[in-house]
Amino acid sequence: MSADSLPQYYKGLGLTPPSDKGLAATAMITLEGLSAINPDHLVLGYFNWTDKSLPALTDDWQKSEVWKSLKAVKNNRVYGINGELALGIGPIGQTYGIDAVVNAMK
């Protein structure tokens, strides 16, 4: 996620965005891009939160050795949140997302 595209998460919570300008330029990231930054914590917005029968991008990721090698995965610091709310533009969704990130980091 870009610090510019989601300031309530990076600037608002004092979190550090990816330092690689190419990775920081988008809210979408590939598994390879995620591996390059190898985060200590990972918050994933799931767009199938209310309907688990829909596939999630991470369904395939979680089977890979690249995923399993991530620091956040190895240290059980991967947090799922409702992406439909958290990544929306309304105040209710943004409040939900901020609360979810803060609670995950406790």
Biopython code that builds the backbone (N, CA, C, O; Angstrom):
import numpy as np
from Bio.PDB.StructureBuilder import StructureBuilder

atoms = [
    (1, "MET", "N", (0.831, -1.180, 0.000)),
    (1, "MET", "CA", (0.000, 0.000, 0.000)),
    (1, "MET", "C", (0.873, 1.240, 0.000)),
    (1, "MET", "O", (1.912, 1.289, 0.659)),
    (2, "SER", "N", (0.464, 2.177, -0.701)),
    (2, "SER", "CA", (1.213, 3.413, -0.797)),
    (2, "SER", "C", (0.888, 4.353, 0.361)),
    (2, "SER", "O", (-0.267, 4.477, 0.769)),
    (3, "ALA", "N", (1.901, 5.001, 0.874)),
    (3, "ALA", "CA", (1.690, 5.992, 1.937)),
    (3, "ALA", "C", (0.830, 7.134, 1.424)),
    (3, "ALA", "O", (0.073, 7.731, 2.189)),
    (4, "ASP", "N", (0.938, 7.446, 0.131)),
    (4, "ASP", "CA", (0.151, 8.528, -0.442)),
    (4, "ASP", "C", (-1.293, 8.114, -0.686)),
    (4, "ASP", "O", (-2.200, 8.939, -0.571)),
    (5, "SER", "N", (-1.522, 6.825, -1.028)),
    (5, "SER", "CA", (-2.879, 6.398, -1.341)),
    (5, "SER", "C", (-3.693, 6.077, -0.101)),
    (5, "SER", "O", (-4.921, 6.140, -0.153)),
    (6, "LEU", "N", (-3.064, 5.739, 1.001)),
    (6, "LEU", "CA", (-3.770, 5.401, 2.238)),
    (6, "LEU", "C", (-3.107, 6.080, 3.438)),
    (6, "LEU", "O", (-2.566, 5.407, 4.316)),
    (7, "PRO", "N", (-3.150, 7.415, 3.474)),
    (7, "PRO", "CA", (-2.424, 8.134, 4.533)),
    (7, "PRO", "C", (-2.917, 7.820, 5.935)),
    (7, "PRO", "O", (-2.149, 7.938, 6.889)),
    (8, "GLN", "N", (-4.187, 7.420, 6.092)),
    (8, "GLN", "CA", (-4.692, 7.128, 7.432)),
    (8, "GLN", "C", (-3.966, 5.949, 8.054)),
    (8, "GLN", "O", (-3.925, 5.830, 9.278)),
    (9, "TYR", "N", (-3.396, 5.079, 7.242)),
    (9, "TYR", "CA", (-2.676, 3.928, 7.776)),
    (9, "TYR", "C", (-1.207, 4.226, 8.005)),
    (9, "TYR", "O", (-0.673, 3.913, 9.069)),
    (10, "TYR", "N", (-0.552, 4.821, 7.036)),
    (10, "TYR", "CA", (0.876, 5.082, 7.203)),
    (10, "TYR", "C", (1.131, 6.328, 8.043)),
    (10, "TYR", "O", (1.711, 6.244, 9.125)),
    (11, "LYS", "N", (0.705, 7.465, 7.553)),
    (11, "LYS", "CA", (0.967, 8.713, 8.281)),
    (11, "LYS", "C", (0.146, 8.780, 9.567)),
    (11, "LYS", "O", (0.662, 9.153, 10.620)),
    (12, "GLY", "N", (-1.130, 8.416, 9.475)),
    (12, "GLY", "CA", (-2.022, 8.521, 10.626)),
    (12, "GLY", "C", (-1.631, 7.637, 11.790)),
    (12, "GLY", "O", (-1.811, 8.022, 12.945)),
    (13, "LEU", "N", (-1.092, 6.442, 11.505)),
    (13, "LEU", "CA", (-0.705, 5.506, 12.567)),
    (13, "LEU", "C", (0.799, 5.473, 12.802)),
    (13, "LEU", "O", (1.282, 4.738, 13.664)),
    (14, "GLY", "N", (1.540, 6.270, 12.034)),
    (14, "GLY", "CA", (2.985, 6.316, 12.216)),
    (14, "GLY", "C", (3.686, 5.052, 11.745)),
    (14, "GLY", "O", (4.750, 4.703, 12.256)),
    (15, "LEU", "N", (3.089, 4.357, 10.764)),
    (15, "LEU", "CA", (3.707, 3.143, 10.227)),
    (15, "LEU", "C", (4.670, 3.497, 9.106)),
    (15, "LEU", "O", (4.524, 4.536, 8.463)),
    (16, "THR", "N", (5.641, 2.648, 8.873)),
    (16, "THR", "CA", (6.650, 2.887, 7.856)),
    (16, "THR", "C", (6.269, 2.214, 6.547)),
    (16, "THR", "O", (6.154, 0.990, 6.502)),
    (17, "PRO", "N", (6.072, 2.982, 5.484)),
    (17, "PRO", "CA", (5.762, 2.381, 4.181)),
    (17, "PRO", "C", (7.007, 1.746, 3.576)),
    (17, "PRO", "O", (8.118, 2.017, 4.032)),
    (18, "PRO", "N", (6.842, 0.907, 2.560)),
    (18, "PRO", "CA", (8.004, 0.311, 1.899)),
    (18, "PRO", "C", (8.949, 1.396, 1.397)),
    (18, "PRO", "O", (8.501, 2.420, 0.881)),
    (19, "SER", "N", (10.243, 1.179, 1.542)),
    (19, "SER", "CA", (11.213, 2.189, 1.118)),
    (19, "SER", "C", (11.464, 2.148, -0.381)),
    (19, "SER", "O", (11.895, 3.150, -0.952)),
    (20, "ASP", "N", (11.210, 1.031, -1.030)),
    (20, "ASP", "CA", (11.387, 0.906, -2.467)),
    (20, "ASP", "C", (10.287, 1.703, -3.167)),
    (20, "ASP", "O", (9.105, 1.405, -2.996)),
    (21, "LYS", "N", (10.664, 2.706, -3.949)),
    (21, "LYS", "CA", (9.690, 3.587, -4.595)),
    (21, "LYS", "C", (8.759, 2.816, -5.523)),
    (21, "LYS", "O", (7.579, 3.153, -5.615)),
    (22, "GLY", "N", (9.250, 1.802, -6.205)),
    (22, "GLY", "CA", (8.413, 1.005, -7.094)),
    (22, "GLY", "C", (7.348, 0.242, -6.337)),
    (22, "GLY", "O", (6.213, 0.135, -6.802)),
    (23, "LEU", "N", (7.698, -0.288, -5.177)),
    (23, "LEU", "CA", (6.736, -1.024, -4.370)),
    (23, "LEU", "C", (5.782, -0.089, -3.650)),
    (23, "LEU", "O", (4.629, -0.447, -3.408)),
    (24, "ALA", "N", (6.239, 1.087, -3.309)),
    (24, "ALA", "CA", (5.420, 2.019, -2.556)),
    (24, "ALA", "C", (4.419, 2.756, -3.435)),
    (24, "ALA", "O", (3.568, 3.478, -2.918)),
    (25, "ALA", "N", (4.501, 2.592, -4.740)),
    (25, "ALA", "CA", (3.670, 3.372, -5.656)),
    (25, "ALA", "C", (2.256, 2.832, -5.835)),
    (25, "ALA", "O", (1.443, 3.484, -6.489)),
    (26, "THR", "N", (1.937, 1.684, -5.289)),
    (26, "THR", "CA", (0.632, 1.074, -5.526)),
    (26, "THR", "C", (0.072, 0.426, -4.277)),
    (26, "THR", "O", (0.817, 0.062, -3.367)),
    (27, "ALA", "N", (-1.245, 0.284, -4.238)),
    (27, "ALA", "CA", (-1.894, -0.420, -3.128)),
    (27, "ALA", "C", (-1.899, -1.918, -3.388)),
    (27, "ALA", "O", (-2.148, -2.693, -2.465)),
    (28, "MET", "N", (-1.635, -2.344, -4.606)),
    (28, "MET", "CA", (-1.584, -3.762, -4.963)),
    (28, "MET", "C", (-0.125, -4.213, -4.985)),
    (28, "MET", "O", (0.764, -3.447, -5.356)),
    (29, "ILE", "N", (0.108, -5.450, -4.588)),
    (29, "ILE", "CA", (1.473, -5.957, -4.562)),
    (29, "ILE", "C", (1.470, -7.431, -4.934)),
    (29, "ILE", "O", (0.514, -8.153, -4.653)),
    (30, "THR", "N", (2.535, -7.861, -5.561)),
    (30, "THR", "CA", (2.687, -9.274, -5.895)),
    (30, "THR", "C", (3.378, -9.984, -4.735)),
    (30, "THR", "O", (3.925, -9.341, -3.840)),
    (31, "LEU", "N", (3.350, -11.295, -4.759)),
    (31, "LEU", "CA", (4.052, -12.059, -3.735)),
    (31, "LEU", "C", (5.552, -11.793, -3.811)),
    (31, "LEU", "O", (6.231, -11.726, -2.786)),
    (32, "GLU", "N", (6.057, -11.645, -5.016)),
    (32, "GLU", "CA", (7.484, -11.349, -5.184)),
    (32, "GLU", "C", (7.822, -9.974, -4.612)),
    (32, "GLU", "O", (8.867, -9.800, -3.985)),
    (33, "GLY", "N", (6.944, -9.006, -4.826)),
    (33, "GLY", "CA", (7.154, -7.680, -4.264)),
    (33, "GLY", "C", (7.091, -7.702, -2.750)),
    (33, "GLY", "O", (7.863, -7.021, -2.075)),
    (34, "LEU", "N", (6.169, -8.485, -2.223)),
    (34, "LEU", "CA", (6.050, -8.632, -0.780)),
    (34, "LEU", "C", (7.296, -9.288, -0.206)),
    (34, "LEU", "O", (7.772, -8.904, 0.862)),
    (35, "SER", "N", (7.814, -10.263, -0.907)),
    (35, "SER", "CA", (9.032, -10.943, -0.479)),
    (35, "SER", "C", (10.219, -9.977, -0.453)),
    (35, "SER", "O", (11.093, -10.082, 0.408)),
    (36, "ALA", "N", (10.244, -9.044, -1.395)),
    (36, "ALA", "CA", (11.351, -8.082, -1.462)),
    (36, "ALA", "C", (11.376, -7.161, -0.242)),
    (36, "ALA", "O", (12.450, -6.769, 0.213)),
    (37, "ILE", "N", (10.196, -6.813, 0.295)),
    (37, "ILE", "CA", (10.188, -5.949, 1.474)),
    (37, "ILE", "C", (10.165, -6.758, 2.765)),
    (37, "ILE", "O", (10.527, -6.232, 3.818)),
    (38, "ASN", "N", (9.753, -8.013, 2.715)),
    (38, "ASN", "CA", (9.775, -8.951, 3.839)),
    (38, "ASN", "C", (9.366, -8.271, 5.158)),
    (38, "ASN", "O", (10.192, -8.103, 6.055)),
    (39, "PRO", "N", (8.091, -7.883, 5.266)),
    (39, "PRO", "CA", (7.650, -7.098, 6.436)),
    (39, "PRO", "C", (7.648, -7.876, 7.744)),
    (39, "PRO", "O", (7.528, -9.101, 7.756)),
    (40, "ASP", "N", (7.785, -7.142, 8.845)),
    (40, "ASP", "CA", (7.679, -7.734, 10.177)),
    (40, "ASP", "C", (6.218, -8.018, 10.530)),
    (40, "ASP", "O", (5.917, -8.987, 11.227)),
    (41, "HIS", "N", (5.321, -7.171, 10.045)),
    (41, "HIS", "CA", (3.877, -7.316, 10.250)),
    (41, "HIS", "C", (3.212, -7.160, 8.892)),
    (41, "HIS", "O", (3.699, -6.425, 8.033)),
    (42, "LEU", "N", (2.100, -7.854, 8.704)),
    (42, "LEU", "CA", (1.392, -7.789, 7.434)),
    (42, "LEU", "C", (-0.102, -7.755, 7.693)),
    (42, "LEU", "O", (-0.657, -8.680, 8.287)),
    (43, "VAL", "N", (-0.751, -6.693, 7.250)),
    (43, "VAL", "CA", (-2.200, -6.563, 7.370)),
    (43, "VAL", "C", (-2.776, -6.712, 5.971)),
    (43, "VAL", "O", (-2.443, -5.949, 5.065)),
    (44, "LEU", "N", (-3.647, -7.707, 5.805)),
    (44, "LEU", "CA", (-4.234, -7.998, 4.507)),
    (44, "LEU", "C", (-5.711, -7.658, 4.514)),
    (44, "LEU", "O", (-6.454, -8.098, 5.391)),
    (45, "GLY", "N", (-6.133, -6.874, 3.538)),
    (45, "GLY", "CA", (-7.549, -6.558, 3.376)),
    (45, "GLY", "C", (-8.186, -7.585, 2.466)),
    (45, "GLY", "O", (-7.857, -7.658, 1.282)),
    (46, "TYR", "N", (-9.090, -8.377, 3.004)),
    (46, "TYR", "CA", (-9.761, -9.430, 2.227)),
    (46, "TYR", "C", (-11.089, -8.921, 1.681)),
    (46, "TYR", "O", (-11.924, -8.404, 2.423)),
    (47, "PHE", "N", (-11.268, -9.075, 0.375)),
    (47, "PHE", "CA", (-12.504, -8.653, -0.269)),
    (47, "PHE", "C", (-13.517, -9.794, -0.343)),
    (47, "PHE", "O", (-14.593, -9.640, -0.922)),
    (48, "ASN", "N", (-13.175, -10.916, 0.233)),
    (48, "ASN", "CA", (-14.110, -12.036, 0.356)),
    (48, "ASN", "C", (-14.463, -12.255, 1.836)),
    (48, "ASN", "O", (-14.861, -13.353, 2.226)),
    (49, "TRP", "N", (-14.319, -11.232, 2.632)),
    (49, "TRP", "CA", (-14.512, -11.305, 4.085)),
    (49, "TRP", "C", (-15.884, -11.855, 4.457)),
    (49, "TRP", "O", (-16.002, -12.683, 5.360)),
    (50, "THR", "N", (-16.912, -11.398, 3.766)),
    (50, "THR", "CA", (-18.267, -11.832, 4.097)),
    (50, "THR", "C", (-18.703, -13.054, 3.304)),
    (50, "THR", "O", (-19.698, -13.687, 3.657)),
    (51, "ASP", "N", (-17.995, -13.399, 2.256)),
    (51, "ASP", "CA", (-18.329, -14.570, 1.451)),
    (51, "ASP", "C", (-17.055, -15.357, 1.164)),
    (51, "ASP", "O", (-16.391, -15.147, 0.149)),
    (52, "LYS", "N", (-16.729, -16.270, 2.080)),
    (52, "LYS", "CA", (-15.478, -17.038, 1.979)),
    (52, "LYS", "C", (-15.468, -18.000, 0.786)),
    (52, "LYS", "O", (-14.428, -18.582, 0.475)),
    (53, "SER", "N", (-16.614, -18.174, 0.115)),
    (53, "SER", "CA", (-16.629, -19.050, -1.061)),
    (53, "SER", "C", (-15.914, -18.386, -2.246)),
    (53, "SER", "O", (-15.526, -19.067, -3.195)),
    (54, "LEU", "N", (-15.743, -17.079, -2.191)),
    (54, "LEU", "CA", (-15.002, -16.364, -3.223)),
    (54, "LEU", "C", (-13.508, -16.564, -2.992)),
    (54, "LEU", "O", (-13.063, -16.591, -1.845)),
    (55, "PRO", "N", (-12.729, -16.705, -4.059)),
    (55, "PRO", "CA", (-11.285, -16.889, -3.861)),
    (55, "PRO", "C", (-10.610, -15.606, -3.392)),
    (55, "PRO", "O", (-11.058, -14.500, -3.693)),
    (56, "ALA", "N", (-9.538, -15.778, -2.659)),
    (56, "ALA", "CA", (-8.699, -14.658, -2.229)),
    (56, "ALA", "C", (-7.331, -14.843, -2.878)),
    (56, "ALA", "O", (-6.896, -15.973, -3.098)),
    (57, "LEU", "N", (-6.668, -13.769, -3.178)),
    (57, "LEU", "CA", (-5.339, -13.814, -3.775)),
    (57, "LEU", "C", (-4.382, -14.641, -2.927)),
    (57, "LEU", "O", (-3.546, -15.374, -3.455)),
    (58, "THR", "N", (-4.506, -14.520, -1.639)),
    (58, "THR", "CA", (-3.582, -15.216, -0.743)),
    (58, "THR", "C", (-3.823, -16.718, -0.662)),
    (58, "THR", "O", (-2.996, -17.435, -0.098)),
    (59, "ASP", "N", (-4.932, -17.218, -1.209)),
    (59, "ASP", "CA", (-5.176, -18.666, -1.208)),
    (59, "ASP", "C", (-3.997, -19.409, -1.845)),
    (59, "ASP", "O", (-3.523, -20.410, -1.308)),
    (60, "ASP", "N", (-3.539, -18.917, -2.975)),
    (60, "ASP", "CA", (-2.389, -19.536, -3.645)),
    (60, "ASP", "C", (-1.083, -19.171, -2.964)),
    (60, "ASP", "O", (-0.180, -20.002, -2.869)),
    (61, "TRP", "N", (-0.974, -17.943, -2.491)),
    (61, "TRP", "CA", (0.244, -17.497, -1.820)),
    (61, "TRP", "C", (0.580, -18.396, -0.641)),
    (61, "TRP", "O", (1.736, -18.775, -0.457)),
    (62, "GLN", "N", (-0.423, -18.737, 0.157)),
    (62, "GLN", "CA", (-0.193, -19.476, 1.394)),
    (62, "GLN", "C", (0.366, -20.874, 1.168)),
    (62, "GLN", "O", (0.866, -21.497, 2.105)),
    (63, "LYS", "N", (0.290, -21.369, -0.048)),
    (63, "LYS", "CA", (0.834, -22.691, -0.380)),
    (63, "LYS", "C", (2.305, -22.622, -0.773)),
    (63, "LYS", "O", (2.967, -23.655, -0.865)),
    (64, "SER", "N", (2.819, -21.427, -1.004)),
    (64, "SER", "CA", (4.165, -21.286, -1.551)),
    (64, "SER", "C", (5.232, -21.166, -0.460)),
    (64, "SER", "O", (4.968, -20.713, 0.654)),
    (65, "GLU", "N", (6.422, -21.582, -0.814)),
    (65, "GLU", "CA", (7.568, -21.467, 0.093)),
    (65, "GLU", "C", (7.958, -19.998, 0.287)),
    (65, "GLU", "O", (8.470, -19.625, 1.342)),
    (66, "VAL", "N", (7.716, -19.171, -0.725)),
    (66, "VAL", "CA", (8.019, -17.742, -0.606)),
    (66, "VAL", "C", (7.170, -17.145, 0.519)),
    (66, "VAL", "O", (7.689, -16.420, 1.367)),
    (67, "TRP", "N", (5.879, -17.445, 0.531)),
    (67, "TRP", "CA", (4.986, -16.966, 1.588)),
    (67, "TRP", "C", (5.460, -17.455, 2.952)),
    (67, "TRP", "O", (5.564, -16.675, 3.898)),
    (68, "LYS", "N", (5.741, -18.733, 3.045)),
    (68, "LYS", "CA", (6.140, -19.339, 4.311)),
    (68, "LYS", "C", (7.458, -18.779, 4.838)),
    (68, "LYS", "O", (7.736, -18.874, 6.034)),
    (69, "SER", "N", (8.274, -18.195, 3.953)),
    (69, "SER", "CA", (9.566, -17.650, 4.370)),
    (69, "SER", "C", (9.482, -16.205, 4.859)),
    (69, "SER", "O", (10.461, -15.686, 5.395)),
    (70, "LEU", "N", (8.336, -15.543, 4.688)),
    (70, "LEU", "CA", (8.195, -14.156, 5.128)),
    (70, "LEU", "C", (8.293, -14.044, 6.650)),
    (70, "LEU", "O", (7.761, -14.885, 7.375)),
    (71, "LYS", "N", (8.973, -13.005, 7.127)),
    (71, "LYS", "CA", (9.123, -12.800, 8.576)),
    (71, "LYS", "C", (7.764, -12.721, 9.269)),
    (71, "LYS", "O", (7.567, -13.327, 10.322)),
    (72, "ALA", "N", (6.829, -11.979, 8.684)),
    (72, "ALA", "CA", (5.511, -11.827, 9.305)),
    (72, "ALA", "C", (4.793, -13.168, 9.427)),
    (72, "ALA", "O", (4.123, -13.423, 10.428)),
    (73, "VAL", "N", (4.926, -14.016, 8.426)),
    (73, "VAL", "CA", (4.277, -15.330, 8.451)),
    (73, "VAL", "C", (4.946, -16.221, 9.490)),
    (73, "VAL", "O", (4.268, -16.859, 10.296)),
    (74, "LYS", "N", (6.270, -16.265, 9.470)),
    (74, "LYS", "CA", (7.003, -17.103, 10.426)),
    (74, "LYS", "C", (6.732, -16.708, 11.873)),
    (74, "LYS", "O", (6.729, -17.564, 12.758)),
    (75, "ASN", "N", (6.506, -15.427, 12.120)),
    (75, "ASN", "CA", (6.299, -14.934, 13.479)),
    (75, "ASN", "C", (4.819, -14.749, 13.829)),
    (75, "ASN", "O", (4.483, -14.125, 14.835)),
    (76, "ASN", "N", (3.939, -15.301, 12.980)),
    (76, "ASN", "CA", (2.491, -15.236, 13.212)),
    (76, "ASN", "C", (2.002, -13.794, 13.380)),
    (76, "ASN", "O", (1.235, -13.485, 14.292)),
    (77, "ARG", "N", (2.460, -12.926, 12.487)),
    (77, "ARG", "CA", (2.078, -11.514, 12.520)),
    (77, "ARG", "C", (1.395, -11.099, 11.224)),
    (77, "ARG", "O", (1.676, -10.039, 10.665)),
    (78, "VAL", "N", (0.492, -11.961, 10.758)),
    (78, "VAL", "CA", (-0.315, -11.669, 9.576)),
    (78, "VAL", "C", (-1.742, -11.473, 10.064)),
    (78, "VAL", "O", (-2.309, -12.351, 10.715)),
    (79, "TYR", "N", (-2.312, -10.332, 9.751)),
    (79, "TYR", "CA", (-3.626, -9.963, 10.263)),
    (79, "TYR", "C", (-4.583, -9.731, 9.103)),
    (79, "TYR", "O", (-4.290, -8.942, 8.204)),
    (80, "GLY", "N", (-5.707, -10.403, 9.115)),
    (80, "GLY", "CA", (-6.718, -10.220, 8.090)),
    (80, "GLY", "C", (-7.789, -9.248, 8.555)),
    (80, "GLY", "O", (-8.234, -9.290, 9.702)),
    (81, "ILE", "N", (-8.195, -8.376, 7.644)),
    (81, "ILE", "CA", (-9.279, -7.438, 7.933)),
    (81, "ILE", "C", (-10.223, -7.399, 6.738)),
    (81, "ILE", "O", (-9.869, -7.849, 5.648)),
    (82, "ASN", "N", (-11.406, -6.871, 6.935)),
    (82, "ASN", "CA", (-12.399, -6.739, 5.879)),
    (82, "ASN", "C", (-11.955, -5.633, 4.927)),
    (82, "ASN", "O", (-12.066, -4.448, 5.242)),
    (83, "GLY", "N", (-11.456, -6.026, 3.772)),
    (83, "GLY", "CA", (-10.946, -5.065, 2.804)),
    (83, "GLY", "C", (-12.009, -4.169, 2.213)),
    (83, "GLY", "O", (-11.730, -3.025, 1.857)),
    (84, "GLU", "N", (-13.231, -4.677, 2.103)),
    (84, "GLU", "CA", (-14.320, -3.867, 1.559)),
    (84, "GLU", "C", (-14.563, -2.639, 2.433)),
    (84, "GLU", "O", (-14.863, -1.558, 1.925)),
    (85, "LEU", "N", (-14.434, -2.807, 3.730)),
    (85, "LEU", "CA", (-14.598, -1.671, 4.641)),
    (85, "LEU", "C", (-13.318, -0.867, 4.795)),
    (85, "LEU", "O", (-13.308, 0.349, 4.602)),
    (86, "ALA", "N", (-12.249, -1.551, 5.141)),
    (86, "ALA", "CA", (-11.001, -0.875, 5.502)),
    (86, "ALA", "C", (-10.397, -0.082, 4.357)),
    (86, "ALA", "O", (-9.740, 0.933, 4.590)),
    (87, "LEU", "N", (-10.605, -0.524, 3.131)),
    (87, "LEU", "CA", (-10.000, 0.173, 1.993)),
    (87, "LEU", "C", (-11.002, 1.039, 1.254)),
    (87, "LEU", "O", (-10.725, 1.526, 0.158)),
    (88, "GLY", "N", (-12.161, 1.228, 1.855)),
    (88, "GLY", "CA", (-13.168, 2.104, 1.277)),
    (88, "GLY", "C", (-12.849, 3.559, 1.569)),
    (88, "GLY", "O", (-11.867, 3.869, 2.244)),
    (89, "ILE", "N", (-13.685, 4.446, 1.055)),
    (89, "ILE", "CA", (-13.398, 5.867, 1.225)),
    (89, "ILE", "C", (-14.233, 6.524, 2.315)),
    (89, "ILE", "O", (-14.002, 7.685, 2.652)),
    (90, "GLY", "N", (-15.195, 5.802, 2.868)),
    (90, "GLY", "CA", (-16.066, 6.396, 3.877)),
    (90, "GLY", "C", (-15.464, 6.387, 5.268)),
    (90, "GLY", "O", (-14.558, 5.604, 5.552)),
    (91, "PRO", "N", (-15.963, 7.254, 6.135)),
    (91, "PRO", "CA", (-15.425, 7.350, 7.492)),
    (91, "PRO", "C", (-15.655, 6.095, 8.336)),
    (91, "PRO", "O", (-14.818, 5.769, 9.178)),
    (92, "ILE", "N", (-16.754, 5.391, 8.135)),
    (92, "ILE", "CA", (-17.008, 4.170, 8.909)),
    (92, "ILE", "C", (-15.974, 3.112, 8.558)),
    (92, "ILE", "O", (-15.402, 2.475, 9.442)),
    (93, "GLY", "N", (-15.739, 2.928, 7.275)),
    (93, "GLY", "CA", (-14.752, 1.947, 6.831)),
    (93, "GLY", "C", (-13.349, 2.303, 7.276)),
    (93, "GLY", "O", (-12.594, 1.436, 7.718)),
    (94, "GLN", "N", (-12.998, 3.559, 7.163)),
    (94, "GLN", "CA", (-11.662, 3.977, 7.577)),
    (94, "GLN", "C", (-11.477, 3.795, 9.072)),
    (94, "GLN", "O", (-10.411, 3.375, 9.523)),
    (95, "THR", "N", (-12.511, 4.109, 9.843)),
    (95, "THR", "CA", (-12.433, 3.909, 11.293)),
    (95, "THR", "C", (-12.268, 2.431, 11.613)),
    (95, "THR", "O", (-11.454, 2.056, 12.457)),
    (96, "TYR", "N", (-13.049, 1.589, 10.927)),
    (96, "TYR", "CA", (-12.919, 0.139, 11.114)),
    (96, "TYR", "C", (-11.489, -0.306, 10.808)),
    (96, "TYR", "O", (-10.890, -1.034, 11.599)),
    (97, "GLY", "N", (-10.944, 0.116, 9.689)),
    (97, "GLY", "CA", (-9.604, -0.286, 9.282)),
    (97, "GLY", "C", (-8.542, 0.152, 10.269)),
    (97, "GLY", "O", (-7.655, -0.624, 10.623)),
    (98, "ILE", "N", (-8.629, 1.374, 10.705)),
    (98, "ILE", "CA", (-7.659, 1.890, 11.684)),
    (98, "ILE", "C", (-7.756, 1.108, 12.982)),
    (98, "ILE", "O", (-6.738, 0.707, 13.547)),
    (99, "ASP", "N", (-8.974, 0.891, 13.457)),
    (99, "ASP", "CA", (-9.168, 0.106, 14.683)),
    (99, "ASP", "C", (-8.629, -1.312, 14.521)),
    (99, "ASP", "O", (-8.002, -1.841, 15.439)),
    (100, "ALA", "N", (-8.863, -1.930, 13.369)),
    (100, "ALA", "CA", (-8.397, -3.296, 13.132)),
    (100, "ALA", "C", (-6.875, -3.363, 13.153)),
    (100, "ALA", "O", (-6.307, -4.298, 13.718)),
    (101, "VAL", "N", (-6.210, -2.389, 12.546)),
    (101, "VAL", "CA", (-4.738, -2.365, 12.541)),
    (101, "VAL", "C", (-4.216, -2.141, 13.959)),
    (101, "VAL", "O", (-3.300, -2.835, 14.399)),
    (102, "VAL", "N", (-4.783, -1.190, 14.663)),
    (102, "VAL", "CA", (-4.337, -0.900, 16.032)),
    (102, "VAL", "C", (-4.523, -2.135, 16.923)),
    (102, "VAL", "O", (-3.622, -2.489, 17.683)),
    (103, "ASN", "N", (-5.671, -2.782, 16.834)),
    (103, "ASN", "CA", (-5.930, -3.970, 17.650)),
    (103, "ASN", "C", (-4.993, -5.123, 17.278)),
    (103, "ASN", "O", (-4.564, -5.876, 18.152)),
    (104, "ALA", "N", (-4.683, -5.262, 16.028)),
    (104, "ALA", "CA", (-3.771, -6.332, 15.598)),
    (104, "ALA", "C", (-2.370, -6.121, 16.150)),
    (104, "ALA", "O", (-1.667, -7.091, 16.433)),
    (105, "MET", "N", (-1.963, -4.893, 16.303)),
    (105, "MET", "CA", (-0.600, -4.597, 16.759)),
    (105, "MET", "C", (-0.443, -4.663, 18.269)),
    (105, "MET", "O", (0.670, -4.530, 18.777)),
    (106, "LYS", "N", (-1.521, -4.865, 18.986)),
    (106, "LYS", "CA", (-1.446, -4.934, 20.457)),
    (106, "LYS", "C", (-0.790, -6.204, 20.905)),
    (106, "LYS", "O", (-0.642, -6.433, 22.105)),
]
sb = StructureBuilder()
sb.init_structure("model")
sb.init_model(0)
sb.init_chain("A")
sb.init_seg("    ")
for serial, (resi, resn, name, xyz) in enumerate(atoms, 1):
    if name == "N":
        sb.init_residue(resn, " ", resi, " ")
    sb.init_atom(name, np.array(xyz, "f"), 0.0, 1.0, " ", f" {name:<3s}", serial, name[0])
structure = sb.get_structure()
